[in-house]
Every structure is written in C-alpha cells, then in structure tokens.
Amino acid sequence: MWRKKINTTMAKRFESFNRRRLRSSYFGVVLSISLVLFLLGFLAVLMFNAGNLSRTVKENFTVTVLIQNEANDMNVRQYHKMVAALEGVKNTTFVSKEEAAETLINELDENFLEHLGTNPLTDAIDIRLDAEYVEMGFLESLKEKLDDDKVVQEILIDEDLAEKVYSNLQRISLFLLGAAALLTIISFFLINSSIQLAIYSRRFIIKTMQLVGATRSFIRRPFLRTGSLHGVLGALIATALLYLALYYLNIWIPELELHKQWTFLGIVPLGLIVLGVFISWICTFFAVRKYLNLKTDDLYY
C-alpha cells in the first residue's frame, strides 16, 4: 500500500515538473517572438519615416538671394514673383534688412547696431525647394536662373551641405534596408531555436502517439495550433512594447509627427500578427516533422 502511495506521489511530482518545464519553454518561445517582432516593427516604423524625415530635411534646405541696396522696389517685387513661379520652388520668404538685423540681435544677445551706427545687412529672399529638387544638378541650374544684375547682390547656396545631406540620407536608407533583411533572418533562426527546444521537451509524447497509430496530421495539429497562438500572443506583446516606444519617440522627436500616422500604425500590429503566426507555424511544422521522422532510439540523444 505504501509503495503505491510513493509511486503515485512520484508520478504527480514528475508530471508537475514536466508541466513547469513546458510552461517555461513556452514562456521562452513567446518572449523570443515578442522581442523579435518588436524590433522588426520598430525598424519598419523607422524605414517608413525615413522618407518623411528625408523630405523634411530637404525642404528645410534654404537658398538665399541677397538684394542690392540700390535695387528698385518695383524690380524687387517683380523678381520675387518670378522666383516664386520657378519650377521646384516650394515657397519663398522676403526678409527685410530690419527683420534680419532683429533676428541677428536676438541670436547674439547684443545690439550691434549701436556700435556700427548703420545696418550693414541687406534685404533677402529665402527660397525653399520641393524635396525632389534638392540635388546638385538642379541647384546649379537654379543659380543661373536666379542671377539678375539689376536686383541680385549675391546668391548663397551651401552646395557642400546639400551634397552631404543627399549622400547621408542615401546611406541611412541602405543601412535600414540591410538591417531589416539581417534582422528578419536572425529572427527566423532565433524563434526556430526557441520552438525547437519547446518541442524537444515533448518528443516522447510525439513518438508515443505515433506508435499507437495516430496520423502525422493528427499529431501535428495541436502543436501547430499552439504555435500559432504563441505567434499571436507574441505579436500582441510586441505591439504594446512598440506603441510604448513610439509614444516616447514622438516626444523626443516631434518632427516625425507619429501621432498623425494612425493609418500606418494601425496596419503594423496586423503585420506583426501575420508575421508572428507565419514564422511560428513554419518553425513548429518542421520541428514536429523532425521528431516524427526520428527513430525511437534516437530520441535519447
């Protein structure tokens, strides 16, 4: 009688131990899926906003035309209208020398006019271009169009800055694409390893079901269902982490205007769920197939 109680107690403890180990392995799978999907989602948001950020940077690039002090007001107004109508010009701003002096005083925190007696600055027209026109070839042709002996004193174009902006934005885009591809490959292998470990703990159950006559599809079905559930759960956790990260990112970098991108940000969770289910399903399918194809003796190695 006492032997029977001992055997029952040991069986319960062994079953409890297996359940804890199984829960631990499943927790590792969900955690791996969550972290990987979070990184993929965050990278997707960065790639989507790389174009917006690139456009913002380019459209803030300014071409400044300094006006001659002796230029006729009528000629200046006509010239301003001509500039505003040029191809590629997004908007123009006329800055009088008084406004320029006031801005400079605020920046220097000192009234330089008191020392000089006169205002050495000139009227100017600030020109901002559409993003697709901020490239060296167009800037050179624009400089020729802007030249006017009756009105223009000097045309200021920071060509080195424009070249650096263009080349750096290209490098950032290529880096994000490479990082996305690399992270996708790493995520597949990471999730696959976690699922392999989870299925490994149940390899004897798989083989036992197979030995008693269960079909491969019957054995595989509950594992695929569980794997898909883990993919959904991991995607939901990843979405929560992603929204939390984007909330603080929107505070730190308001220029991204993430709060206006609800359509895109609403699609991201659906994409993460689909990706999580797909990767989990594929990895689970091949992991179960591996143990279905193993001989009984090989299960101990």
SULVENMO-V251133 format. One record per backbone hydrogen bond with DSSP energy under -1.0 kcal/mol. NH is the residue of the N-H (numbers start at 1). CO is the residue of the C=O. E is the energy in kcal/mol with one decimal. If there is no record, write none. Layout:
nh:NH co:CO e:E
nh:NH co:CO e:E
This chain:
nh:5 co:1 e:-1.9
nh:6 co:2 e:-2.1
nh:7 co:3 e:-2.6
nh:8 co:4 e:-2.4
nh:9 co:5 e:-2.7
nh:10 co:6 e:-2.8
nh:11 co:7 e:-2.3
nh:12 co:8 e:-2.3
nh:13 co:9 e:-2.4
nh:14 co:10 e:-2.5
nh:15 co:11 e:-2.6
nh:16 co:12 e:-2.6
nh:17 co:13 e:-2.5
nh:18 co:14 e:-2.3
nh:19 co:15 e:-2.1
nh:20 co:16 e:-2.3
nh:21 co:17 e:-2.4
nh:22 co:18 e:-2.5
nh:23 co:19 e:-2.9
nh:24 co:20 e:-2.4
nh:25 co:21 e:-2.3
nh:26 co:22 e:-2.6
nh:27 co:23 e:-2.5
nh:28 co:24 e:-2.0
nh:29 co:25 e:-1.9
nh:30 co:26 e:-2.6
nh:31 co:27 e:-2.5
nh:32 co:28 e:-2.3
nh:33 co:29 e:-2.6
nh:34 co:30 e:-2.6
nh:35 co:31 e:-2.5
nh:36 co:32 e:-2.3
nh:37 co:33 e:-2.6
nh:38 co:34 e:-2.3
nh:39 co:35 e:-2.1
nh:40 co:36 e:-2.3
nh:41 co:37 e:-2.9
nh:42 co:38 e:-2.7
nh:43 co:39 e:-2.3
nh:44 co:40 e:-2.2
nh:45 co:41 e:-2.1
nh:46 co:42 e:-2.1
nh:47 co:43 e:-2.5
nh:48 co:44 e:-2.3
nh:49 co:45 e:-2.2
nh:50 co:46 e:-1.1
nh:53 co:49 e:-3.1
nh:54 co:50 e:-2.4
nh:55 co:51 e:-2.4
nh:56 co:52 e:-2.4
nh:57 co:53 e:-2.5
nh:58 co:54 e:-2.4
nh:59 co:55 e:-2.6
nh:61 co:58 e:-1.3
nh:63 co:127 e:-2.8
nh:64 co:156 e:-2.2
nh:65 co:125 e:-2.4
nh:66 co:154 e:-3.2
nh:67 co:123 e:-3.0
nh:68 co:151 e:-3.0
nh:71 co:68 e:-1.4
nh:76 co:72 e:-2.2
nh:77 co:73 e:-2.4
nh:78 co:74 e:-2.3
nh:79 co:75 e:-2.6
nh:80 co:76 e:-2.5
nh:81 co:77 e:-2.1
nh:82 co:78 e:-2.3
nh:83 co:79 e:-2.4
nh:84 co:80 e:-2.3
nh:85 co:81 e:-1.2
nh:86 co:83 e:-1.3
nh:89 co:86 e:-1.5
nh:90 co:128 e:-2.4
nh:91 co:128 e:-1.6
nh:93 co:126 e:-2.3
nh:95 co:124 e:-3.4
nh:100 co:96 e:-2.4
nh:101 co:97 e:-2.1
nh:102 co:98 e:-2.2
nh:103 co:99 e:-2.2
nh:104 co:100 e:-2.3
nh:105 co:101 e:-2.3
nh:106 co:102 e:-2.0
nh:107 co:103 e:-2.0
nh:108 co:104 e:-2.6
nh:109 co:105 e:-1.7
nh:110 co:105 e:-1.1
nh:112 co:110 e:-1.2
nh:116 co:112 e:-2.0
nh:117 co:113 e:-2.8
nh:124 co:95 e:-2.6
nh:125 co:65 e:-2.2
nh:126 co:93 e:-3.0
nh:127 co:63 e:-3.0
nh:128 co:91 e:-2.6
nh:130 co:88 e:-2.7
nh:133 co:130 e:-2.0
nh:134 co:131 e:-1.5
nh:135 co:133 e:-2.0
nh:139 co:135 e:-2.2
nh:140 co:136 e:-2.1
nh:141 co:137 e:-1.8
nh:142 co:138 e:-2.7
nh:143 co:139 e:-1.9
nh:144 co:140 e:-1.2
nh:145 co:141 e:-1.7
nh:146 co:142 e:-2.1
nh:152 co:148 e:-2.5
nh:153 co:66 e:-3.4
nh:154 co:66 e:-1.2
nh:156 co:64 e:-3.5
nh:159 co:157 e:-1.8
nh:162 co:158 e:-2.0
nh:163 co:159 e:-2.4
nh:164 co:160 e:-2.3
nh:165 co:161 e:-2.8
nh:166 co:162 e:-2.3
nh:167 co:163 e:-2.5
nh:168 co:164 e:-2.8
nh:169 co:165 e:-2.2
nh:170 co:166 e:-1.6
nh:171 co:167 e:-2.1
nh:172 co:168 e:-2.4
nh:173 co:169 e:-2.1
nh:174 co:170 e:-2.2
nh:175 co:171 e:-2.5
nh:176 co:172 e:-2.4
nh:177 co:173 e:-2.1
nh:178 co:174 e:-2.5
nh:179 co:175 e:-2.8
nh:180 co:176 e:-2.2
nh:181 co:177 e:-2.1
nh:182 co:178 e:-2.6
nh:183 co:179 e:-2.7
nh:184 co:180 e:-2.0
nh:185 co:181 e:-1.8
nh:186 co:182 e:-2.6
nh:187 co:183 e:-2.8
nh:188 co:184 e:-1.8
nh:189 co:185 e:-1.9
nh:190 co:186 e:-2.6
nh:191 co:187 e:-2.6
nh:192 co:188 e:-2.3
nh:193 co:189 e:-2.2
nh:194 co:190 e:-1.9
nh:195 co:191 e:-2.4
nh:196 co:192 e:-2.4
nh:197 co:193 e:-1.9
nh:198 co:194 e:-1.9
nh:199 co:195 e:-2.7
nh:200 co:196 e:-2.1
nh:201 co:197 e:-1.2
nh:202 co:199 e:-1.6
nh:203 co:200 e:-1.5
nh:206 co:202 e:-2.0
nh:207 co:203 e:-2.2
nh:208 co:204 e:-2.6
nh:209 co:205 e:-2.5
nh:210 co:206 e:-1.8
nh:211 co:207 e:-2.3
nh:212 co:208 e:-1.6
nh:213 co:210 e:-1.2
nh:214 co:209 e:-2.3
nh:219 co:215 e:-2.3
nh:220 co:216 e:-2.6
nh:221 co:217 e:-2.0
nh:224 co:220 e:-2.4
nh:225 co:221 e:-2.4
nh:226 co:222 e:-2.4
nh:227 co:223 e:-2.7
nh:228 co:224 e:-2.4
nh:229 co:225 e:-2.1
nh:230 co:226 e:-2.3
nh:231 co:227 e:-2.0
nh:232 co:228 e:-2.2
nh:233 co:229 e:-2.6
nh:234 co:230 e:-2.9
nh:235 co:231 e:-2.1
nh:236 co:232 e:-2.2
nh:237 co:233 e:-2.2
nh:238 co:234 e:-2.5
nh:239 co:235 e:-2.4
nh:240 co:236 e:-2.1
nh:241 co:237 e:-2.3
nh:242 co:238 e:-2.5
nh:243 co:239 e:-2.7
nh:244 co:240 e:-1.9
nh:245 co:241 e:-2.4
nh:246 co:242 e:-2.7
nh:247 co:243 e:-1.9
nh:248 co:244 e:-1.5
nh:249 co:245 e:-2.2
nh:250 co:246 e:-2.4
nh:252 co:248 e:-2.3
nh:253 co:249 e:-3.0
nh:256 co:253 e:-1.6
nh:257 co:254 e:-1.5
nh:260 co:257 e:-1.6
nh:261 co:258 e:-1.9
nh:265 co:261 e:-2.8
nh:266 co:262 e:-1.5
nh:267 co:263 e:-1.1
nh:268 co:264 e:-1.7
nh:271 co:267 e:-2.3
nh:272 co:268 e:-2.5
nh:273 co:269 e:-2.5
nh:274 co:270 e:-2.4
nh:275 co:271 e:-2.5
nh:276 co:272 e:-3.0
nh:277 co:273 e:-2.7
nh:278 co:274 e:-2.5
nh:279 co:275 e:-2.7
nh:280 co:276 e:-2.3
nh:281 co:277 e:-2.7
nh:282 co:278 e:-2.5
nh:283 co:279 e:-2.6
nh:284 co:280 e:-2.6
nh:285 co:281 e:-2.5
nh:286 co:282 e:-2.1
nh:287 co:283 e:-2.1
nh:288 co:284 e:-2.7
nh:289 co:285 e:-2.1
nh:290 co:286 e:-1.8
nh:291 co:287 e:-1.4
nh:292 co:288 e:-1.9
nh:293 co:289 e:-1.7
nh:299 co:296 e:-1.2
nh:301 co:298 e:-1.3
